Structure formats: structure tokens, C-alpha cells
Amino acid sequence: MVPFSVLDLSNVAQGSSVADALQDSLDLARHAERLGYRRYWLAEHHNMPGIASAATAVVIGHVAAGTKTIRVGSGGVMLPNHAPLVIAEQFGTLEALFPGRIDLGLGRAPVTDQLTSRALRRGATSADTFPQDVMELQGYFQPTRPGQAVQAVPGAGLGVPIWLLGSSLFSAQLAAALGLPFAFASHFAPDSLDEALSLYRSEFQPSGPLAKPYAIAALPVFAADTDAAAARIFTSLQQHFLHLRRGRPGLLPAPVDVESMDALWSASEQAGVGHAFREAVVGSPATVQRGIEAFLQRTGVDELMVTAAIHDHTARLRSFELVAQVRDEIGR
């Protein structure tokens, strides 16, 4: 059976606070653990009022401390925003606290604007050294060598699993060359999904951590008891992405009736949002099962990472519960 996992941006919903979002993330992680999801990843974003996981390592510690068995990690840490040594120390600390449960997913995009990048004290060209930074980071997790001048404490010798994340062919090719597992961001940038997976598999070079390619795809899945109810909760993400495209990021909006969306976006904006989320699976359990089965058959991914920005926390818990039921039905 293909394992299912969770990607969470720790969205701050309208009418709630950052503290509420972080507590809801922990509650969802516990829910996912009970339902048999394999891992729970959190994403780094900066200068985004509607996302509470900017200090990603801190939030990972919060979630890992409140759960027992589920793997917890980053989906991902944007390495151009950080010095590799700092990330090695952060995730080495997490691995020391929660041994065998921490994943380090790395992205190449800064996922923020230029002013914020400067505030993070990283240069505009820091993404250009991503391959070298990944290899430097890998080195910090290896056992300390005699005479090694700089080491990660904690971190050295802990072998924290590193994943490369991406929405283009670059990270797929780099993951293949380094023999690392790969996760594709098809939840918002699906254009190169099939080509990236094919490239990753065809060019994969076995490594110490990984003998054969292992690929995850992230997929928006909004499940409810009926197709209409699922379509309604999906409008929160559609509105949120629309505001982001207009340069006005904000809190996760409350859902609206599907027909009301026509008054909120232009035809070109609707097409743009639809294109970004064209892989999304939205509907009742039967609809969701058909959509997920088709996606798995087409892509052949080794693991599916489900994400769902749903305004009402109870509805979000219910969605992941229904998806777990679909997973079990597919497995049978």
C-alpha cells in the first residue's frame, strides 16, 4: 500500500490567531498519527500573515514533542535563506530530542520577496550555491573527521535524512545525482510533475542513504461527505491563492458558496487558480478515491503527501479522516 503523509503550512484562518494555528497543527498531527499517516511535514514561508510556520524547526519541535510515532519534518526548509551549519545544528538538535523521527526536506526557492530575503541576511544569489550548500549540510551530519575544524553540535554523526524538494527539473536532477529522495510540489506547481519524476528515476545514482529512487508527490485533497460540501471548503484555498496572486497575502478566508466565486475573480484569474490546482482532488469519498487512484496510477509515486488548507478545523480533521479511509480502501 502506498503510504500517505501530511503537508501542513499551519495556516492562520480568519477569526483565529497564530497560537490557534500552531495548536491546530499539533492537533492535526496527533489525528494523523492515530489514522496511520507516515509523516507530518511543515513548510517555511516568511512575511506571510496567513502562515504560522516561519520558524520551521521550532514548530517541528512543537509537533514532535506532542506526538509519539509519526515522523515530523520540513517540507521544506528553504536552504538559500540559511547557513547550512545553522540548519545542521537545528535539525541535529531535533534528531537528538526525537531520535529516528526527524526528516529534513530542503527547497531551493527563497519563498519570499527580496526585501524579506535581505532581512534574513541572505543574498539575492544564495540559491545559486544550492548544490554546494546541500553537500555541505550532508557533511555536517557525517561522523566527525580527525582535524575537522567546524562541526555541527548536535548534528555530527546523526545522519538526519535529507530530502530534496522542488517544482522544476533542477531539484529532480540534483536529487538523482546525489542519490537522495525527492518530493515534488504538485500541490501548487504541477506543470513539470511527470517530466521531473521521469528524469529523477532515469538519472538516479544509488547512494549510501538510498539504493533506489524514492519519490513523493504533494497533492491537495479536500474531502467531505458530499461533493458539494467538499467544493465549498475548497473555496478557502482558492480565495487565499487569489489574494496571493494579487500581491495581498492574508489570513485563510472562510469558505463561500461555489457560485459566489464568480464575483470574486476575473475569468483570467479563475483560469490561473484552476491551473495551479489542476491536480487537486475535491469531493466525497467516492470521488476522492477515483481521483487519488488515477493520480497514483499515472505517477507511480512511492508516497503521497496530502495537503488541505481548510478554514474550519473540524472540517479539516474530517477531511484527513476520510482520506485515510480512502487510503485503506485502495490498499484493500
N, C-alpha and C positions, 0 to 999 in steps of 0.2 A: 504494500500500500504506500502511495506517495505521502510522505509526511506533510502536514500543514503547520505553518508558523504564523506569527503576527508581526506586522509593522505598525508602529504607533508613533504619530507625531505629537502626541499629548496636546491635542487641540484644546484651546480655550474657547468654550462656547459662549455666545451672547447670554448675559444674565448670570455668568459664573466668573470665577477668579482663577488665577494661576494655581493657587493652592487647591482649588477644586479639581482642576485638570490633572494635577500630579497625583492627587488621591484617586481620581477615577482611573488613571493609568495603572496604579497598583492594584486596584480592584479588578480591572480587566485582566491583568496579568495573572492574578490568582484564579480568576474564572477560566482563563485559557489553560492554565496548569491542570485544573480539575478536568477539563474537557480533552486533554491529551494533545494539545498543541506542543510542538517540539521546542520552539524558541520564541523569544519576545524581543524584538529589536526596536530601538528608539533612534530618532533622526535628529541631526544637528541643523538648526536654522537660526539665523541671527537677525535682530531688528524686525522681528515678525510678531506683532501683538497677539496673534492667534495661536502661537506655538510656544509651549512651555518647556521644551526640551533643549534649549540652547546649551546649557551646561550638561552635555550628554552623559559624561562619566558620572556626574553626581546623581542624575536621575536613574542611571543603570544601577548604582549602588542602592538607591531607594527601593527600586523594584526587586533587586536580587535579595535584599535583606528581608523583604516581605513575602518571599516565595521560597520554595524548598527544592524543587527538582528541575523546573523549566530552565533552559539556557537563556541567558539575558545578554544582550549586546547592542552594538551600534549599527544602524542601518541608514546612514553611517556617520562616522566622524569624517569631516572634510579636512583631509590632511594638509592642503595648502594653507589652512588657517592656523596651523600649529607647528611647533618644532617637534620632530619625531621623538626626541628624548622625553619631552613632556608627556606625549601620548603613551610612550612605553612605561613611564612611571605611573601614570593614572591607571592604565589597564593592568599593569603588574600589581598594583595595589588591589584592584578589584579581584584579580585572579588569586591573590594571597588570601583575601577575605572569603571568596566563594569559589574554592578550587574546583576545576572541571566544569564550570557553568558559564564562563565568560567568552563571548565572541567579539572580535574587533573587525567590523566592516569599515572599509576605507573608501571614500569618494574623492574624486579629483576636482570637482567644481567647488568654488567657494560658497555657493548657495547664499549669496548676499550681494549687496551693492558695493560700489567702490569705496564710498565713504566708510562704510562699516568694516570693509577689509582693512582699510588704513587704521581704523580704531583697534582692530585686532592685532596690529603691529606686523602684518604680513604684507609683502609687496605685491604689486599687480602681476608680476611674472612668477609668483611662487608655484603656480600649477605646472610650470614648465619643468620643474625638477621632481615631479611626482614619482617617476620610476625610481630615481635615486633615493628619494625620501622613504619609499616603501622598503627598499632593500636595507637602508639604514635602520629603519624600525625593526625589520626582521632580525637584524644583528643584535639589537638590544635584548631580544628575548632568548638568544642563544646562551649557553654557558659561558661565563667569563673566561677570556683567554689570558694566559700569563702576560703581564705587562700592559694589559688593556687600560688605557688612560681614562676613558669615560665609560661608565656602565650605568644601567638603569637599576635603581634600588628603591622599591622592589621592581622586578621585571626580569633580570638576568636569570636564564635557565628555566623560566616558567613556560615557555612555548605557547603563549596565548595564540589561539587560532586566528589567522588573518584571512579576511575575505576581501576581494576587490568588487566594488560596486560600480555600475555605470549605466548610461543610457545611449552609448555610442559604441563604435567598434574599437576605440582606443583601449578601454579598460578590458574588453574581452580579449584582445590580443596580448595585453600585458599579463593578464591572469593566466593565459595559456603558456606564455613564455616562462613565467615564474612557477608554474605548477600549483596555482592557488585556486580555491573555489571561487565561483563567480556568481554574482547576483545582478539581475537586470531590472532597471526601474521602469517596467512596463505599466506601472500604475499611473504614470502621468506622461511618459515619453515613449510610446510603444513603437515608433517608426522603424527602428533598427533591430527589433527584438529577434526575429527569425534569423537575420543575417549574422547578428552578434553571436547567437547560440551556435550557429553552424561554424563560424570562424573559431570560436573558443574550443569546440570539440575537435575540429580538424587539426588545429595547431598546438594542442595541449602537449606539454612536456612533463612527464612524471617527475615528482619531486619527493623529498623526504616526507613532507606533510600529506601528500596526496598522490596516489598511484594512478588514478584515472580521473577524468573531468567530472566535476560535480557542479550543477547549475541550479540556481533558484531564479524564479521569476516572481515579481511582486504584482499582485492583481487586486484591483478594487472590487470588493464583493459586498453588496448591500442586500441582505436577506430579511424578509418579513413574512408574515403568514399569507399575504396575498401579493400579487404583482403590483397592484395599485399602492399598497402601503409601502412597499419597497421603493417604488418610483418616487414617492413623496419624501422619504428620508434622504434619498439621493440628492434632492434639490439643495440641501445644505452645502454639499461639496461643490455642486455646480455654481452656486452663488459665490462661494468662497474663492473658487478659481477665477471666476469672472472679475471679482474685485481685485484679485492679484494681477490679472492681465491689464486692468485699467490703472495699475500703479497705486492702488489704495488697499493694501492688505489690512485685514482687520480680524475681528473675532469670528468664530464659526457661526454663520447665521442660523436662525431657526428655519425649519423646512416650510415650504409653501405648497399649495396645490400645483400640480404639474402645469396646468393651464395658465397659472399666474406667471410662469417664467417668460412667457411671450412678451409681457410688458416690461421685463427686467433687462432683456438683452436684444441686440440687433440680430439680424439674420447672420451676418458675418461672425459675430461673437458666439452665437449659438453653434455655428459650424466649427469654430475654433475649439470651444469647450468639448464638443462632441468628438472632435478628432483626438484631443488629448486623452479622453477617457473611452476611446472606442473599444478597448479590451474589457471594460467594466462589465461585471455580471450583476444584474439587478433583477430581483424578483422573488417569487415564492420558492419554497424548497425544490419543487419540481423544475422550475425554470433555472434556478441556480445549479442544480445537478447537471442539467443539459449543457449549460454554459461552461462549467468547470470541466466536465468530461471532454468537451470539444477542445478546450484550451490545452488540457494535459495531453490529449492525443496529438494535437498539432505540434506542440513544442517539445514534448518528451522531457520536460524538466524533472530533475530529481527531487525537487521540493517546491511547494507552493507557499508563498508568503502573502497572506491576506491582509488587506488594509481597508479601513472603513471609517471615514470622518463623519460621525453621526451625532447630531446635536443633543439628543436625549440619551443619557447614559443607559437607562433601562433598555431602550431600543437597540443600543449598540451591543449590550450584553446578549440580548435575544438574537441579534444577527449572527454573532460568533457562535452561539449555541446551535443555531440552525445550520450553519456552515459545517460545524463538527458532525452533525447528524448526516449531512450530505457526504462528508468525507468517509464516514463509516459505511454508508450505503454503497459508495463507489468501491470501497475496499472489499465488500462482500460480493 
